Structures are given as C-alpha cells and as structure tokens.
Amino acid sequence: RKAMAESELEKALQQLRNGGDAEQVLRRFQHSLVNKWLHSPSVTLRKMAADGRAEALLLARELLLDDDQS
C-alpha cells in the first residue's frame, strides 16, 4: 500500500509541477487512492457474497462501517 500511495502522490506532484489546478489534482489524488485501496477488499467481499458466506459479510460490515451506517 505504501508503494501505491507513493506512486499516486508522485503523479499528483507532477501534475502540480506542470501547472495543474491544485484542488482538481488533490481531488483526483484522493479518488484514485481510495479506489485503489478499496479494490481488493471489494473483490473479496463480492466473492464471499457469491459463495454465500453471510457470517463473513456481517463481520466485515461490523468492522468497516461505523455505528451510524450499520
């Protein structure tokens, strides 16, 4: 994950060096990083759902969602 974050940060810094709009660059950086971090867990959760592993999905929900969302 650290390498992924470093790579995304370097892309954002390069865009800023090239005169990119700071707010737009930061929003893209955030969006890209969150998407990359969540990709693998999302794939795993979809597989668990397809395999009928409800208990694992409930545990994941408890761990990942705060009280207001559960």
N, C-alpha and C positions, 0 to 999 in steps of 0.2 A: 504493500500500500504506500509505503514511503516513496518508493521509486515512481509510482503512478502520480502521486501528489507533486513530486519534484518535476516530472515531465510536464504536467499541466501548468504548474507555476512558471516554468521556463517559457512555455508557449504564450502565456499571458504577459509576461515581462517583455517578450519580443514584440508582441502586438503594441504594448505601451511605448516601447522604444521607437516603433515605426509610426507613432503618432495616433494610435487608436484612441478612441474615446474611453476614458478611464472607467466610467460607470458601465458602459457596454462590455468592456473587456472583463471587468470583475464579475458581472452577471453571467457571462459565458463561462468563465473560470469556475464559478460556483456550480452552475448547472452541469457542466461536464464532469467535474469531480464527484458530485453527488451521484450522477448516473453511473459512473464507473464503479464507485464503491458499492452501490446497491445492486448492480447487475448479478453478481454471483449469488448473493443471498436470495434474490428474487427468483432466479432459475431454480435454486434448491427448494424454495417454498412451493413453486408451481409443481415440481416433481413430487414432493410429498403429498400435495393435494391430489394429484393424479393417481398416486399409489394408495390413496385412502388413509393416510396417516394423520387422522384428525388430532390425536393426542399431541403430536409434534407441532402441528399448526397452532394449537391452543397455547402451548408453551412458548412458541415463538411470538405469538401475539402478546402474551403477558410480558415477555422480555423487551419487546421492541416498542410497544405502544404505551404512552403514559396514561394515567388514570382517566383523563378527560376523553380519550379516544376509545377506550375499551368498553 
